[in-house]
Amino acid sequence: MILTLFVVAVLLFVLAYWLYGRWQEKLYNLDNNNKTPAYELYDGIDYVPTHPMILLGHHFSSIAGAGPIVGPIAAGSMFGWLPAYLWIVIGSIFFGGVHDMGAIVGSIRHKGLSVGELVNRYIGKRAKVLFNAFAWFALVLVVAAFLELAVTSFAGDPAVAFSAVLYIVMAVIFGLLVYKYNLSLGWGTVIMLPFLIGAIFWGNYSPWVQSVFKLDVNTWRWILIVYISFASVLPVWLLLQPRDYLSSWFLYFSVLISTIGILFGGSKYPVNLEAFKGWYAGGSNYLWPILFITIACGAISGFHSLVGSGTTAKQLKNEKDAKLIGYGGMLLEGVVAVIALITVIMAGKILSPAEGLPPNPQYTYGVGFAKFWSLFGLPEKVGISFGMFAINTFILTSLDTATRLGRYQLQELTSGKLNKYTATLITVLAALVLVFMKSGETPVWKLIWPVFGSANQLTAGLALLGITAYIMKGLKKPAWFTGLPMVFMIVTTLAALILLIKANLSGPTLPLGIVSIILIVLAVWLVVEAYLALIKKNKEEEKA
């Protein structure tokens, strides 16, 4: 069963890339003879023409995070593996891939600016302000949450902290060697990866690492605050891009090990999770809309559109690379999500790292990965560490990328009146307010974090709204393939927000209910603005 699920998903993804991806490439008229913003607006800081494999690594590492692992495991444990599996496969092909590729293409056709520029051009300036403000808020929440997740993992495991710090140092060296000293990409990769892989093994057993990198939570918090501030403003080729590229190899490696493990051991692994547990999982957890909010990065995620139209589009070397990086990157993430779902299918539930600790999706993935790893005769303990380290690496990757994206959104929101330093400072300070401000004993970010799933998926729906408007008004082509996912995502996320409001209109979680109401108002306002813009377009065409 496990082998069949994996093979069917991979075959469908390959077929979709070949057929549906190529169809979209033709619809957008992608042509490598067209100059991309990376060349037209080259500045050596944000706009930098980049080798497609390096850019795929940056894009893939940035969009992955822990999402395609945590979401499928959580959703599978709530509703059964079948609904989760179907949404991952269908979502990646017809929702997420379309959304990601559309965001990149729309951006490269508009000076590498975010989806907010599509909203501005084809819906209106007021709608752009709403979208950029909405996106900036979501990014600030990501920075706050992922900062605390990274800090906790660093303080809890010196080996993870050591490996992450080494990653940063090696990334800078890699960037200098490739861009300043013309070292080939292949040789740079071959030189760097052994150091990074060896760091995981050494960090687990070295007394020096366990001593020097054993710092408290607050110390790591300020170290990471300084790091993300620099990552936001330094040339993208010096730190962000090479770090993400090197990080991506860990995910490629984990996918490869898992694939071999499933292909050669899939028939041996038991199925301990029901295919379908029911339409209701308790509390406010109804299959619709909660399944489609819980599995985001493994099917469709609004954060992807911010990455694609933020950092990725500014580095795209050729227009046709949008298919590989946008559509292909999402399908590859779908493979990661299927593997994550398989780990909880084998486990039957979300596992706890130790007695007395709460169930942990990341640990469940680590245990499942260790089973695949053990087929090579390697110790399961190291396999668990490798799987956990891969997840933590991508948490840090999403953290520094989100900080830079927050800077972009603020600069676009103010029409370039803020420089990169001021925009970064405001973004980081806003995140710190969420981290340090408390309601009782609970940090504000943790109080409002439950709304992020809905806010993220609402961002996806609104990004599809901007892409749809661009296709209809800019390209003057039918946009059913983006319009249908747009309607589904907006309706679904509004339903999820209504459930949140219903459950949080009183008591200590009242701020969560208030934030949910604000998001609904913003979303409906944007949809109305888009409707009026498209109606105006139709009337003008009728008069003409």
N, C-alpha and C positions, 0 to 999 in steps of 0.2 A: 504493500500500500504506500509506504513512505517513498520508495523508489519511483512508483508510478506518479505520485503527486509532483515530485521534483522534475522528472523528465517531461511530463505534460506541460508544466509551467514554462520550462526553458524552451521547449519547442515552439510554444505559442509566442513567447517573447521574440525569438529569432524570426519567426514568420511575420510578426507585427512590424519589426524593425525593417525588414526587407520590403514589405508591401505598403503598410500604412505610413511608415516613416518616409518612404520614397514618394508616396502620393502627396504628403504635406510639403516635402521639398519642392515638388513641381508647383503646387498651389501658391507657395510663397515666391516662386521664381528665384530661388537661390542660385547665385552665379558667382564663382570665384574671381571673375573679372571685376566685380564691384569692389571698391575700396571700403574696408570696414573702418569704424571709428578708431580702432587701435592704430591705424596708419594715419588717418585724416587728422586726428586730434592727439597724436603721440606727445606725451609729456614726460615719459620715463618714471612716472609716479603711479598713476592709475591706468592710463592708456598705454598698453605695452603689447605689441604683437607677440603671440605666444605659441609655441609648438603645441599641436592638438593633444598630444599625450600628457604634457605637463598641465594643460588647461583642464583636460578631463579629470586628472588627479585632483586639481584644486577644486573644481566644481563638485565632483563626486564626494570628496571629503567634507566639503562645506554643507552639502544638502543631507548627507547621511546622518551624522550625529548618532544619538542613541535611538532615534525615532523608529527606523525600520526594524529594530530589534525589540524594543519595549512594547510598541503598539501591537504588533501581531501576537506576541505572547500574552499580553493582557486581554485582548479581544478574544483570542482562542479559548482562554480559560473561562471567560464569561459566557460565551455563546456557542462554543464548539468550534472544531477546526474547519468545518465546511463553509460557513458564512465568511469566516476570516480569509480562507483560501480564495474563494470566489471574488471577494472585494479586492484582494491584492492583485490578482491576475487581470480582472476586468478594469480595475482602477488604474493600474500602471499603464495599460495599453491605450485605453480610451479617455482617461481623465488626466492622470499625472503627466504622461509623456506629451500629450497635446498641450497642456498648460505650460510645461517647462520649455518646450521648443518654441511655442508661441511667444513666451516672454522674452527669450533671447532674440528671436527674429525681430519682434517689434522694437526692441531696444537698439539693435544695430542699425535699424532703419531710421532711428531718431537720436543720433549722436551718442549712443551708448547710455542714454538716460533711463531712469526706471520706468516701470509700468505707469507710474504717475504722469509721465509725459504723454503716454497714449491717451490717458483719461483727459488730460488737459487739451490735447489737440482735437479729439473726436467727441468729447462730451462737454467739457467746459472747465474754466479756471477754478470755479468754486468746487467742482467735483474733484479736481486735482488736489486742492488743499485738504479736502476731506480724506482722500485716499492716502496722501503722504503722511498726514497726521496720524491716521489709523495705523499705517505701516510702521511709523516711528515708535508709537506706543508699544506695538507688538514686539519690536526689536529690543526696546529697553527692557521689557519683561524677560525676553530670552537672555539678555546679558546678565540680568540680576540672578535668574534661576540657574543658568549654566555656570556662572561664577561660583555660586555656592556649591553646586554639584562637583565642580572641579576641585574646589578648596577641600571639600570633605574627602574626596578620593585621594588627594595628595597627602593630607594630614593622616589619613588612615593607613596608607601604604607607601613607605619611603621609596620602594622599588618603582612604583608608578610615577612618583614625583621625579626621581632621578632620570628615568627614561624620557619623560616629557621635557625636562630641562635640556637633556642632551639633544633631543629632537630639534629644539629651537636653535641651539648652537650650530648643529650640523646643517640645518636649513640655510642659515646665513652663509656658511662656508660653501655649500652647494650652489647657492645663488651667485656668489662671487665667481666661483670657478666656471660656471656655465655662461654667465652673461659678460663677465669682465675678462676672463682668461680663455674663453672659447673652448672649454672642455666639452666633449660630446655628451649628449644626454645619456647615452648608453653607458659610457665609462663612469660618469658621475653617479649613476644609479648603482652600478656594480661596486663602486668604492664605498658608498654611504650605507647601503642596506645591511651589510654584515655587522657594522658597528652598532646599528640600531637594534637589530635582532639580538645580537650578543648582549646588549645592555639589559634586556629583559631577564636573561638567564643570570647574568652577573648580579643584577640588582636584587634578585631573590635570595642570593646566598652571601653577598658581601657585607661583612660587619661595618665596613666604612660607610657604605651607602645607607645602611640601616641607622647609623649614628648621625651622619652629617645632614641627611635629608629628613630627619625626624623633627619637623617643625610644627608649631601649634597652628590652629585654624586661622587665627588673626594674622599671623606672619605671612602665611601663604596667600591670604586674601589680598594683602597690600602688594605682595610681589606680583600677583596676577593682574591687579589693577594697573600697575606700571606697565606690565607686558602688553595688555590689550590696548593701552593708550598709544604705545609706540607702534604696535601692529596696525593701528588705524591710519597712521600718517606716513610711515616709512614707504619707500618705493615697493610696489607689490611684488616685484621680482626678487627683492632682497630677503624677505621673510615670509610673508603670507603664502605666496605662490609655491616656493620650493618646500615649505613645511607641509603644505597640504598635499603636494605631489608625493613626497616621501611617505606621508601618512597613508595615502591611498594604497600603497603596496601592502600594508598590513591587512586592509580589507580584501584586496585581491587575493592575498595569500590565504586568508581565512575562508574565502569563497572556494578557492581551489581545494584546500584540505577538506572542507565540508562536502564538496562535490565528489571527490574521490571516496570519502567515507560513505556517502549515501549510495554511490554507484556499486561499491564493492561490499558494503555491509548493510545496505538498506533493507534487504529481506530479513536480516537478523534482528533488526531493532523492533521492539514491540510498539503497538498503537495503544496507548493508555488513556487517550482523551476521546470523549464522545464526539461524533461528527456534528451533532446538533443538540444543544442543551435546552433550547427553548427561545421564545421571543422576548422573555423578560428575565433579567438577572438580579432583581432586587433593587431597592432604592429608586433612583431615577434612570436606571440602566435598561432601557428598552432597545431592542436590536436596531430599530430605526428610531432616532437618528444616531444613537451612541456608537454603534459599530463603525460608522463612517467618520466619526470624530476621533475615536480611539486609534484606528489605523490611519495615520496621516502620511508620514514620509514613505511608507511602503506602498502607497496607492496614489495619493495626491496631497501636496502640502503647499500652503501659501508661501512659506519661507523659501521654497524653491524659486518662485518667481522673483523674489527680492534678490536672491543670489544671482540668478540668471541675468536679470536686467540691471544688476548692480555691479559686481566685480567681473563676472564671466564675459558679458557683452563688451566690456572695455578692453578685453584681452584677445578677443576672437580674431584669428589671423585670416581666415577665409570664411565666406558666408556658409558654404556647405558643411563646415564643421559644426554648425548649429544642430544638424541632425544627429551626429555622433554624440555630442556633448549634452544636448538637451533631451532628445528622445532616447538615445542609447543609454545615457547616464541614469535616466529614470527607470528604464527596463532592468538595468543592472541592479539598481536599488530594489526592484521587485524581487530579484533572485535572492538578495540578502534577506528580505522579509519572509520569503518562503522558507529559507533555511532556519530562520528564527522560529517560525511557526512549527517546523518539524521538531525543534528541540523541546517545545512544550507538549507536542503530540507524544513524544517518547516519555517525557516526565509525567504527563497526566495532570500536572498542576504546576503552579509557580513555586519554585523551591526556595528555602531559606538558607543563607550562607552558614548559619550556625544555630544551635538550639537557643531559643529565646529571642532571636532576631526576626523581623517581619519578612514575608516572602519578597523575593527580589528578582525581577525579570532579567536583569543583567547577569545575575549569578546563574539563573536557569539556562541562559544562552551559553555561558562559560562551561557549565557541566555538559551540555549537549555537544559543544565543540570539542571538549576533552575526549568524548567517546569517539568522534571521528579521528582525532589526533592519535588516540591510542592504537589505531590500526597500523600505524607506522612503528609501533613499539616504543613510543615516547611516553614519559610519565604523565598521568592524568593531571597531577598537581600543576605541572608547568603548562599543560593545555588550558586549564581553567584560568591561570594567570594571563596567558596569551590572549584568550578570549576577552577577559575583563579589561586588559590593557588596551586592546583594539577599541573597545567601546569608550574608554576614558580618553583615548587619543582624539576621537571624533567629537567628544564633548568639548575639548579645548579648541579644536578646529572650528566648530560652530560658534564658540564664544568669541574668538578673535574676528571671525568673518562678520558676525552680527554687529560687533562694535563698528567696524568699517562701514557696513551697510547703514547703520544708524546715522553715521556722519554724512553719508550720501543723501539720505532722506531729508535731513535737516537742511543741507545746502540747497537741495532742489526746492524744498518748502519755502525757503527764503530767497529764491531766485539768485543764488550765488552770493548773497550779501555776507554770509558767514564764511570765514576761511576754514580750512580743514582742522586747524588746531582748536578753534573755538567750538566748532560743531562737535568734535570729539569730546572736548571737555564737558559740554552740556549733556551729551549722551551718557557719558560715564557717571557724571554727578547724579543724573536722574535715576540711573540704575542703583547707585549707592543709597539714594533716598529709600528705594524699595527694600534694599538689603538691611539698612540700619533702623529704619522707622518700624515701630512695632505697635500692634493692637493687642494690648495685654502682654502676653509672652510670645506672641506669634509675629514674625516679620511680615511686613505688608506683602512682599512678593509671594510668600507662601500662601497668604490669605486669598490673593486674587489669582494664583497660578491655575486653579481649576478652570478658569475662563479661557486659558490660553489655547486649549484644544479647539474650542469653538472659534476663537479669534483668528487662529491660524487657518482653519478651513474656510472661514469667512473671507480672509485675505485671498485665498485661492479663488473663491467665487467672484470676488470683485476684480481680481487680476484677469480672470477669464472675461469679465465684462469689458474691461479695457481692450483686451486682445480682440474680442468680437467686434467692438466698435471700430477698431483699426481695420479689420478685414472687410467689414461692410462699407465703411466710409472712405478708407484710405486705398485699399486694394480693389474695392467695388466687386467683391466676390462673395458667394454664399458662405455663411459662417455657422452652419448647423453643427459642425463637428466641435466647435467651441461653445456654441450657444446652449446646446442640450446639457453638457456637463456643468455649465455656468448656472443654469436654472436649478439643477439638482443640488449643487453645492450650496447655493444661497438659501434655498428652501430648507435644506437639511440642517444647516448651521443655525438658522433662525429658530427652528424647532428646538434644537439643543439649548440655545440661549433662553428660550421660554421655560424649559425645564429647570434651568439654573435659577432663573428669577423666582419661579414657584417655590423652590427649595430654600431660597436664601433672602427672603423679604423681611426677615426679623432676626434678632439675636446677634451674636458676634460676627456672623458671616454676612451681615447686611451690606458691607462694601462690595462684596462679590455680586450681589443682586443689583446694586446700583451700576456697577461697571457693565454688567450684562445689558441693562436697559440702555445705557449710553451707546453700546456697540450696535444694538438693534436700530436705534434712531439713526446713527451714522450710515448703516448699511441701507436702510430703507430710503434715506435721503439720496444716497448715491444712485440707487436703482431708479428712483424717480427722475433724477437729473439725466440719466442715460436714456430713459424712455422718452423724455421731452426732446432730447437732442436728436434721437432717431426719428421721432415723429416730425420734427422740424425739417429733417433731411428729406423725408418722403414727400412732404408738402412742397418743398422747393423743387424737387424733381418733377412733381406733377405739373407745377406751373411752367417749368422749362419745357 
